[in-house]
Amino acid sequence: MGGIYVIDDMDEQPNWPNGHAEKAQDLVKQLEYREDFHLCKMNWSTGVILMTKIN
C-alpha cells in the first residue's frame, strides 16, 4: 500500500523551545535514511517535507 506523509514547520521558528531545532534536524536525518519512502524537502512557507510511500 502507498501513503503520503506531510510535515510542516520544519524551518526553525522563533517560538521553538530550546533544543527543538536539534530534534527537528535529527528527525529529518532519520527520515532521509528510510528506503521505503521518497522524500522531498520544500523551501516553502515555514518549511515542508512531503514523503510518499514506495510500494
Contacts in CASP RR format, 6 or more apart in sequence:
PFRMAT RR
TARGET T0000
AUTHOR 0000-0000-0000
METHOD contacts of the structure
MODEL  1
MGGIYVIDDMDEQPNWPNGHAEKAQDLVKQLEYREDFHLCKMNWSTGVIL
MTKIN
1 53 0 8 1.000
1 55 0 8 1.000
2 52 0 8 1.000
2 53 0 8 1.000
2 54 0 8 1.000
2 55 0 8 1.000
3 52 0 8 1.000
3 53 0 8 1.000
4 50 0 8 1.000
4 51 0 8 1.000
4 52 0 8 1.000
4 53 0 8 1.000
5 37 0 8 1.000
5 49 0 8 1.000
5 50 0 8 1.000
5 51 0 8 1.000
5 52 0 8 1.000
5 53 0 8 1.000
6 48 0 8 1.000
6 49 0 8 1.000
6 50 0 8 1.000
6 51 0 8 1.000
7 27 0 8 1.000
7 48 0 8 1.000
7 49 0 8 1.000
7 51 0 8 1.000
8 45 0 8 1.000
8 46 0 8 1.000
8 47 0 8 1.000
8 48 0 8 1.000
9 46 0 8 1.000
9 47 0 8 1.000
10 24 0 8 1.000
10 28 0 8 1.000
10 41 0 8 1.000
10 46 0 8 1.000
10 47 0 8 1.000
10 48 0 8 1.000
10 49 0 8 1.000
11 43 0 8 1.000
11 46 0 8 1.000
11 47 0 8 1.000
12 21 0 8 1.000
12 24 0 8 1.000
13 46 0 8 1.000
16 24 0 8 1.000
28 41 0 8 1.000
28 49 0 8 1.000
31 37 0 8 1.000
31 39 0 8 1.000
31 49 0 8 1.000
31 51 0 8 1.000
32 39 0 8 1.000
34 51 0 8 1.000
35 54 0 8 1.000
36 53 0 8 1.000
36 54 0 8 1.000
37 51 0 8 1.000
37 52 0 8 1.000
37 53 0 8 1.000
37 54 0 8 1.000
38 51 0 8 1.000
38 52 0 8 1.000
38 54 0 8 1.000
39 49 0 8 1.000
39 50 0 8 1.000
39 51 0 8 1.000
40 49 0 8 1.000
40 50 0 8 1.000
40 51 0 8 1.000
41 47 0 8 1.000
41 48 0 8 1.000
41 49 0 8 1.000
42 48 0 8 1.000
42 49 0 8 1.000
42 50 0 8 1.000
END
